Amino acid sequence: MTDNIKFHRRSGSDWTPQAIYTKFEFEHRPIPWRQFDQGTRASLVPSVLANISQAATQLHPGDVFTVILVGHDDKSSMSLGGRSLYAAELANGLDHFRTGVHVDVVVQACYSGTFVDEIKAYNQPKRYVHSSAPNNVASRSDIRSPSGRFSNSKFSGAFLASLGEIAPSTRGS
């Protein structure tokens, strides 16, 4: 057993290593993401947009940028920290990335297809949007927990399960 940590990409039935780190390198690498929490609630939307703007100036063709938004949507915007992030604001921010930068956007909210539609309207290459619902459908689950609350959404359950399936043939090696 090795202490190396491998990140793979599947090509047909083969899993090809894309990056290999020693355990030390992996644990001491710079973390390339930011998570905004309740402590930054009042400035959440401006912070998200500023982070996107900063990344757009720093990333180059071949780089990957991912935005994951989880919140509540009202058919035209997503509520983040008590302020609305409009689909047009996000699409406009993503429009500033250089050609060739791969941008992934994951939106988990009711009516989040609005974000898909808006980003698609900008006709930007290498923009991939994963939405939990069409622009006219709520994204909540009908499944209730034992306490009577809704138990995640169908989207988050499937999304989280898919994360556990990354490179299944390499586990334990």
Salt bridges, closest charged atoms under 4 A:
GLU89 OE2 - ARG83 NH2 3.19
ASP104 OD2 - HIS102 NE2 3.47
ASP104 OD1 - HIS130 NE2 3.27
